[in-house]
Every structure is written in C-alpha cells, then in structure tokens.
Amino acid sequence: MEFDKKHIKPWVVASNRRIENMTNKVVRGWDRALGRLMVGGRKANYDDLRYEFTGGPGEAMRRKHYDRSLRLLWKAQEHSPQLDFRDCSIDERKLLEMALRSLTDQEKAERKRLSMPEYKEMLDREYTRREKQAIVNVLAAIGHGEAYAWLVSAELLNEVQSTGARSALTMQVMEEAKHFVVLRELLMAFDVPVPRQSAWAYLFLEGVYKSPGLEKFFGMNVVVEGIALSLFGMMSHLPGLEVLRLFHLDESRHTALPVNYFRDFPMTAWQRHNPRARMRRLRIILPALLLLPHLEEDLGELGIEAFDFGGSALRKISLLAERAGFLLPIPFNQLLSLLNQGFNTYCTATRDEHAFTDFTCQDTTRGMEEQRVESRIFSLA
C-alpha cells in the first residue's frame, strides 16, 4: 500500500510526546490518590495498559456465552411472522426466501474470510512495520473508546424511558461489546504493540463516563461516536480493514439515537440551556481536540493530515449536537471558526510554508458506501 506521507517535524513530535507523558503521570497519579481516599478517581474498571477490562480477557467465558449467544440469536420475524417485528437482516431474509437453495456468488464472496496466518501474511505484504504501528496507534485510540462506549451505553439503559428506547440501548450495548472484542482481535493480528490510552483520551472518556443522566448521550452518541464514525470512514478502504465498514454502519445508527429519542421525549428548555450543562459539554470536547497533535505523526505516516480529519469530524459532531438540541456556551458555527483559526495557528508554527486552510470544510471519509451512509446522515454533497 502506497501512502502520500505527511512529514511532521521531529521536534513537534517530541514536544507533543513529552507534554502527553507529563500530563498522563499527573492525571493518573491524581486519580489514584482520589481512588485510595474513596472520594473519586477513575470510574472505569478498564485496564488500558493491557487493552482489557479488569480481571483479564476471559476468552473462555466469551466463547462459551457471548459468541454462542450471537450464533443462537433467534429472530422474531422468522419465528412469529404475524407480529410486527422486522429484525431479520437483508441476508437473513434472503436465506428465508431461498430456504435450501445455495448462496449466490456475491454472498459467498461476502462471507469469505482469510485464515489468521494468511491475514498476517497479507498485512506484511501491504504494510511496513512502521505503517502497521501507525494503523494500530490510530485505531487503538478508538479501541479504548469502545471499552468506554460499552460502559456508558450500559449506564444509559437506566436513563431512558419506554420499551423501545431500552431495546435500542440494549442493542447498542451488544454492538459496543462486539466492537471492542472484534477490534481488539484485529489490532492484535498486526503483531505490533498496542499503546496505552493517552492522557487526552483518558480525560475525554472519563469525562463522558462521569457525565450525569442523558448528558451521556452528548458525550457518547454525539462526540465519541461522531469521532468513531469519521475514523472508520477514513480507514475502512485500507487492505485488511474492510470489516470497519460494518463498524461504520453501527456507528451511524448510534449517532442517530439521541435525535430519535428526544423526538419522543424532548429535552426541557432548562436541559438545553442550562449554563452548567453547556459548559460541561464544552469541557468534554476540549480534551478530544488534543488527540490531533498526539496522533498527527501516525496519521501522517498513513498520508492523512490530522487537522483535515479533526475539522471533518468536528463539523459532523456539530451537526449531530445541534439536531439533538445539545447547546454549548457559544454557537457551534463560532466554535468551529475559532477551532479552525487555532488549527491554522498550530500548523503555521509547526509546518513549513503552511497556507491557511478551512479544515472544517474537509471530508476524510474515503469509501464510496461510507460516503453514501454519511450523506444520508448529514445531508452532505
């Protein structure tokens, strides 16, 4: 795979790493102290150094229960067609119609999977070791995020009203579990170290997890899922990462959940305009912005300008937030303008001959199908 690599000055990379390491020590040390005093600290029982939840991977339990439950998941549409359930996928409906008839060539191709040794050989052919490490570093940022998505969506179950809303959240919990275990296996197959969660991701995701009540919808389904949607859409065209198209489809549904929920159970004017809530939402976004300089070297290795990705993701997040009614202390168009100025100031200081760029007008989603999905969500050309 050939990448049009973006050169990042070594002193910029070194400075960003030094700042992140210092921040990481301070933040984690502070949270450990609060935890020992039982007055706060880290909320998630997640071990990002080992990329697993506290207690170990538990692969035997996963295979016995999670994998088997998904295989044996029955569909009400198949067994009770007289009821108003439409829970079969297109493929499952085709199988029901075809009964014992053989699959088409297209379906066979869709289901064809490489064995693990062949998959690793393909990765070695397509990527250098540095490129593999860059892919893992970028995807690990959202891989750790999937752990938090799993935790947050489970907590949201107790916040929503109606059977339908709880059903929707239950499916998101299951899909987040699938994302975490599948993405973890995928990254392990690259045979390079999986990095710990950065200080910026730690602050960002802990802030989302600690958000009260339905504010978790903003942190998780708008911001985290908006970033994940953009990231999967940017990388799903790469060899060996085609499964990210399925992640992208799941994230598109997750980003729509707050809008659909508030259509039935609208937020009050106070919930939308509460100054403390608006400031809290801004505080959730700010640490996520610091992920851009943290990842710019790895994104550059893959031919991606970090601030193109950041501007693209922020524009989409702002659209999702405005539709759901999550207001910030300043209007989103002003925030995007300020962030665009900030991105250009940083690039002027760290890049040679940087020309002013409207980063918030960029779109880094690459796959045609992914672009169609996002076009339906955001009404973008």
C-alpha positions as CSV (number, residue, x, y, z in Angstrom):
1,M,0.0,0.0,0.0
2,E,1.4,3.4,-1.1
3,F,0.8,6.4,1.2
4,D,1.4,10.0,0.4
5,K,3.1,10.5,3.8
6,K,2.9,13.9,5.6
7,H,6.2,14.9,7.2
8,I,5.9,16.1,10.8
9,K,9.0,17.9,12.3
10,P,10.8,15.7,14.9
11,W,10.8,18.5,17.5
12,V,7.0,18.8,17.2
13,V,6.5,15.0,17.7
14,A,9.0,15.1,20.6
15,S,7.3,18.1,22.3
16,N,3.8,16.5,21.9
17,R,5.0,13.2,23.4
18,R,6.8,15.0,26.3
19,I,3.7,17.0,27.2
20,E,1.4,14.0,26.9
21,N,3.7,11.9,29.2
22,M,3.8,14.6,31.8
23,T,0.1,15.1,31.7
24,N,-0.5,11.4,31.9
25,K,1.6,11.0,35.1
26,V,-0.2,13.9,36.8
27,V,-3.7,12.9,35.8
28,R,-3.3,9.2,36.7
29,G,-1.5,9.9,39.9
30,W,-4.2,12.3,41.0
31,D,-6.9,9.8,40.2
32,R,-5.1,7.0,42.0
33,A,-4.8,9.3,45.1
34,L,-8.5,10.1,44.9
35,G,-9.4,6.5,44.5
36,R,-7.4,5.4,47.6
37,L,-9.2,8.1,49.6
38,M,-12.5,6.9,48.1
39,V,-13.5,10.4,47.0
40,G,-13.4,10.0,43.3
41,G,-10.7,9.0,40.8
42,R,-11.0,6.8,37.8
43,K,-14.5,5.5,37.3
44,A,-13.9,2.8,34.6
45,N,-12.8,-0.6,35.7
46,Y,-10.7,-0.8,32.5
47,D,-7.0,-1.7,32.1
48,D,-5.8,0.3,29.1
49,L,-2.2,-0.9,29.6
50,R,-3.3,-4.5,28.8
51,Y,-6.1,-3.4,26.5
52,E,-8.7,-5.4,28.5
53,F,-11.1,-5.0,31.4
54,T,-10.0,-5.5,35.0
55,G,-9.9,-9.3,35.7
56,G,-8.3,-10.3,32.4
57,P,-9.5,-11.2,28.9
58,G,-11.8,-14.1,30.0
59,E,-11.7,-15.6,26.5
60,A,-13.2,-18.9,27.6
61,M,-16.3,-17.2,29.0
62,R,-16.6,-15.0,25.9
63,R,-16.5,-18.1,23.6
64,K,-19.0,-20.1,25.8
65,H,-21.5,-17.3,26.2
66,Y,-21.1,-14.2,24.0
67,D,-20.0,-15.9,20.8
68,R,-22.6,-18.7,21.2
69,S,-25.4,-16.3,22.1
70,L,-24.8,-14.4,18.9
71,R,-24.8,-17.6,16.9
72,L,-28.1,-18.7,18.5
73,L,-29.8,-15.3,18.5
74,W,-33.2,-16.1,17.1
75,K,-35.3,-13.6,15.1
76,A,-38.9,-12.9,15.9
77,Q,-39.6,-12.1,12.2
78,E,-38.7,-15.7,11.3
79,H,-40.5,-17.5,14.1
80,S,-43.5,-15.2,14.5
81,P,-44.1,-13.5,11.1
82,Q,-47.6,-12.4,12.2
83,L,-46.1,-10.0,14.7
84,D,-44.8,-6.5,13.9
85,F,-41.1,-7.3,14.1
86,R,-38.7,-6.7,11.3
87,D,-35.5,-7.9,12.9
88,C,-34.0,-10.0,10.1
89,S,-31.2,-8.6,8.1
90,I,-31.3,-8.5,4.3
91,D,-29.1,-11.6,4.1
92,E,-31.4,-13.4,6.6
93,R,-34.5,-12.5,4.7
94,K,-32.8,-13.8,1.5
95,L,-32.0,-17.1,3.3
96,L,-35.5,-17.4,4.5
97,E,-36.8,-16.9,0.9
98,M,-34.3,-19.2,-0.7
99,A,-34.6,-21.9,2.0
100,L,-32.2,-24.6,1.0
101,R,-31.1,-23.0,-2.2
102,S,-27.4,-22.3,-2.5
103,L,-26.0,-18.8,-1.9
104,T,-25.1,-16.5,-4.8
105,D,-21.5,-15.8,-5.7
106,Q,-21.8,-12.4,-4.2
107,E,-23.0,-13.8,-0.9
108,K,-20.2,-16.3,-0.9
109,A,-17.6,-13.6,-1.5
110,E,-19.1,-11.5,1.3
111,R,-18.7,-14.4,3.7
112,K,-15.3,-15.4,2.6
113,R,-12.7,-14.8,5.3
114,L,-8.9,-15.2,5.4
115,S,-7.5,-17.5,8.0
116,M,-5.3,-15.8,10.6
117,P,-1.9,-16.9,9.1
118,E,-3.0,-15.7,5.7
119,Y,-4.3,-12.5,7.1
120,K,-1.0,-11.7,8.8
121,E,0.9,-12.5,5.6
122,M,-1.3,-10.1,3.7
123,L,-0.7,-7.4,6.3
124,D,3.1,-7.9,6.0
125,R,2.9,-7.6,2.2
126,E,0.8,-4.5,2.3
127,Y,2.4,-2.5,5.1
128,T,5.8,-1.8,6.5
129,R,6.2,-2.4,10.3
130,R,6.1,1.4,10.8
131,E,2.8,1.6,8.8
132,K,1.4,-1.2,10.8
133,Q,2.3,0.5,14.1
134,A,0.7,3.7,12.8
135,I,-2.6,1.9,12.0
136,V,-2.6,0.3,15.4
137,N,-1.8,3.5,17.2
138,V,-4.7,5.3,15.5
139,L,-7.2,2.6,15.8
140,A,-6.2,1.9,19.4
141,A,-7.4,5.4,20.3
142,I,-10.9,4.4,19.3
143,G,-10.4,0.8,20.5
144,H,-10.0,2.1,24.1
145,G,-13.0,4.3,23.3
146,E,-15.1,1.2,22.5
147,A,-14.5,0.0,26.1
148,Y,-15.9,3.2,27.4
149,A,-18.8,3.1,24.9
150,W,-19.7,-0.3,26.3
151,L,-19.7,1.0,29.9
152,V,-21.6,4.2,29.1
153,S,-24.3,2.6,26.9
154,A,-24.9,0.1,29.7
155,E,-25.4,3.0,32.2
156,L,-27.7,4.8,29.7
157,L,-30.1,1.9,29.9
158,N,-31.3,3.2,33.3
159,E,-31.8,6.7,32.0
160,V,-34.2,6.2,29.0
161,Q,-37.9,5.8,29.0
162,S,-40.1,3.4,27.0
163,T,-39.6,-0.2,26.0
164,G,-38.5,0.8,22.5
165,A,-35.7,3.1,23.8
166,R,-34.4,0.4,26.2
167,S,-34.5,-2.0,23.3
168,A,-32.4,0.4,21.2
169,L,-29.9,0.9,24.0
170,T,-29.7,-2.8,24.7
171,M,-28.7,-3.3,21.0
172,Q,-26.1,-0.6,21.3
173,V,-24.6,-2.3,24.4
174,M,-24.3,-5.6,22.5
175,E,-22.8,-3.8,19.4
176,E,-20.3,-2.0,21.6
177,A,-19.3,-5.3,23.1
178,K,-18.8,-6.7,19.6
179,H,-16.8,-3.7,18.5
180,F,-14.5,-4.0,21.5
181,V,-13.7,-7.7,21.2
182,V,-13.5,-7.7,17.4
183,L,-11.3,-4.6,17.2
184,R,-9.1,-5.9,19.9
185,E,-8.5,-9.2,18.0
186,L,-8.0,-7.2,14.8
187,L,-5.3,-5.0,16.3
188,M,-3.5,-8.0,17.9
189,A,-3.2,-9.5,14.5
190,F,-0.9,-6.7,13.4
191,D,1.8,-8.1,15.7
192,V,2.9,-4.7,17.0
193,P,2.5,-3.2,20.5
194,V,-0.9,-1.8,21.3
195,P,-0.3,1.6,23.0
196,R,-1.9,2.6,26.3
197,Q,-4.7,5.1,26.4
198,S,-3.3,8.6,26.0
199,A,-3.8,11.2,28.7
200,W,-6.1,13.2,26.4
201,A,-8.2,10.1,25.6
202,Y,-8.3,9.3,29.3
203,L,-9.5,12.8,30.3
204,F,-12.0,12.8,27.4
205,L,-13.5,9.4,28.0
206,E,-13.6,9.6,31.8
207,G,-15.4,12.9,31.4
208,V,-18.0,11.2,29.2
209,Y,-18.4,8.3,31.6
210,K,-18.9,10.7,34.6
211,S,-21.5,12.8,32.8
212,P,-24.9,12.9,34.5
213,G,-28.0,11.3,33.1
214,L,-28.9,11.9,29.5
215,E,-25.8,14.2,29.1
216,K,-24.1,10.8,28.4
217,F,-25.9,10.9,25.1
218,F,-23.9,14.0,24.1
219,G,-20.6,12.7,25.2
220,M,-21.0,9.2,23.8
221,N,-23.5,9.1,20.9
222,V,-22.6,12.6,19.6
223,V,-18.9,13.1,20.3
224,V,-17.3,9.7,20.8
225,E,-19.5,8.0,18.1
226,G,-19.0,11.0,15.8
227,I,-15.3,10.6,16.0
228,A,-15.5,6.8,15.6
229,L,-17.8,7.3,12.5
230,S,-15.3,9.6,11.0
231,L,-12.3,7.4,11.8
232,F,-13.9,4.2,10.5
233,G,-15.0,6.0,7.4
234,M,-11.4,7.2,6.8
235,M,-9.7,3.8,7.2
236,S,-12.2,1.2,6.1
237,H,-10.8,1.3,2.5
238,L,-7.3,0.1,3.6
239,P,-6.3,-3.5,2.9
240,G,-7.3,-5.8,5.8
241,L,-9.5,-3.2,7.4
242,E,-12.7,-3.8,5.4
243,V,-14.6,-5.0,8.5
244,L,-14.5,-1.4,9.6
245,R,-17.3,-0.7,7.1
246,L,-19.6,-2.8,9.4
247,F,-18.4,-0.7,12.4
248,H,-19.2,2.4,10.4
249,L,-22.7,1.3,9.8
250,D,-23.3,0.5,13.5
251,E,-21.9,4.0,14.5
252,S,-24.3,5.6,12.0
253,R,-27.2,4.1,13.9
254,H,-25.7,5.1,17.3
255,T,-25.3,8.7,16.3
256,A,-29.0,8.9,15.3
257,L,-30.2,7.6,18.7
258,P,-30.3,10.9,20.6
259,V,-32.3,12.7,17.9
260,N,-34.8,9.8,17.7
261,Y,-35.1,9.6,21.4
262,F,-35.6,13.3,22.0
263,R,-38.3,13.3,19.3
264,D,-40.4,11.1,21.6
265,F,-39.1,12.5,24.9
266,P,-37.9,16.1,24.3
267,M,-35.4,17.8,26.5
268,T,-36.8,20.6,28.5
269,A,-35.7,24.2,27.8
270,W,-33.6,24.1,31.0
271,Q,-31.8,20.9,30.0
272,R,-30.9,22.5,26.6
273,H,-29.9,26.0,28.0
274,N,-28.6,25.2,31.5
275,P,-25.3,27.1,31.6
276,R,-23.5,24.4,33.7
277,A,-24.6,21.7,31.2
278,R,-23.4,23.8,28.3
279,M,-20.0,24.4,29.9
280,R,-19.8,20.7,30.7
281,R,-20.4,19.8,27.1
282,L,-17.6,22.1,26.0
283,R,-15.2,20.6,28.6
284,I,-16.0,17.1,27.2
285,I,-14.9,18.3,23.7
286,L,-11.7,20.1,24.6
287,P,-9.5,17.0,25.6
288,A,-10.6,15.3,22.4
289,L,-9.0,18.1,20.4
290,L,-5.6,17.3,22.0
291,L,-5.8,13.9,20.4
292,L,-5.0,15.5,17.0
293,P,-1.4,16.6,17.7
294,H,-0.9,13.4,19.7
295,L,-1.8,11.3,16.6
296,E,-0.5,13.6,13.8
297,E,2.7,11.6,13.3
298,D,0.9,8.3,12.9
299,L,-1.8,9.9,10.7
300,G,0.9,11.5,8.6
301,E,2.5,8.1,8.1
302,L,-0.8,7.0,6.5
303,G,-1.0,10.0,4.3
304,I,-3.6,11.8,6.4
305,E,-3.4,15.4,7.6
306,A,-4.5,15.2,11.3
307,F,-6.3,18.6,11.1
308,D,-8.2,17.6,8.0
309,F,-9.6,14.7,10.0
310,G,-10.2,16.9,13.0
311,G,-12.1,19.5,11.0
312,S,-14.1,16.9,9.2
313,A,-15.1,15.1,12.5
314,L,-15.9,18.4,14.3
315,R,-18.2,19.6,11.6
316,K,-20.2,16.3,11.8
317,I,-20.3,16.4,15.6
318,S,-21.6,19.9,15.5
319,L,-24.4,18.9,13.1
320,L,-25.3,15.9,15.4
321,A,-25.3,18.1,18.5
322,E,-27.5,20.8,17.0
323,R,-30.1,18.3,15.8
324,A,-30.3,16.7,19.2
325,G,-30.5,20.1,21.0
326,F,-27.2,20.0,22.9
327,L,-26.1,23.6,23.1
328,L,-22.7,24.9,24.0
329,P,-21.7,28.2,25.7
330,I,-21.1,29.6,22.2
331,P,-22.9,28.7,18.9
332,F,-21.3,25.8,17.0
333,N,-20.5,27.9,13.9
334,Q,-18.5,30.3,16.1
335,L,-16.8,27.4,17.9
336,L,-15.8,25.8,14.5
337,S,-14.4,29.2,13.3
338,L,-12.3,29.6,16.5
339,L,-11.0,26.0,16.2
340,N,-10.2,26.5,12.6
341,Q,-8.2,29.5,13.5
342,G,-6.5,27.6,16.2
343,F,-5.6,24.7,13.9
344,N,-4.1,27.1,11.4
345,T,-2.1,28.8,14.0
346,Y,-0.7,25.5,15.2
347,C,0.1,24.4,11.6
348,T,1.8,27.8,10.8
349,A,4.1,27.3,13.9
350,T,4.9,23.6,13.1
351,R,4.9,23.3,9.3
352,D,6.9,25.0,6.6
353,E,5.0,27.2,4.2
354,H,1.6,26.4,5.6
355,A,-1.2,28.1,3.7
356,F,-4.5,28.9,5.5
357,T,-6.9,26.0,5.2
358,D,-10.6,25.8,6.1
359,F,-10.2,22.4,7.9
360,T,-13.8,22.3,8.9
361,C,-14.8,22.0,5.2
362,Q,-12.6,18.9,4.6
363,D,-14.1,15.4,4.5
364,T,-11.7,12.5,5.1
365,T,-14.3,9.7,4.6
366,R,-12.9,7.6,1.7
367,G,-15.1,4.6,0.9
368,M,-18.0,5.2,-1.5
369,E,-20.5,3.2,0.6
370,E,-19.4,5.0,3.7
371,Q,-19.8,8.4,1.9
372,R,-23.3,7.4,0.9
373,V,-24.1,6.5,4.5
374,E,-22.8,9.8,5.8
375,S,-24.6,11.7,3.1
376,R,-27.9,10.3,4.3
377,I,-27.0,11.2,7.9
378,F,-25.6,14.7,7.4
379,S,-27.2,15.7,4.0
380,L,-23.7,16.4,2.7
381,A,-22.9,16.6,-1.0
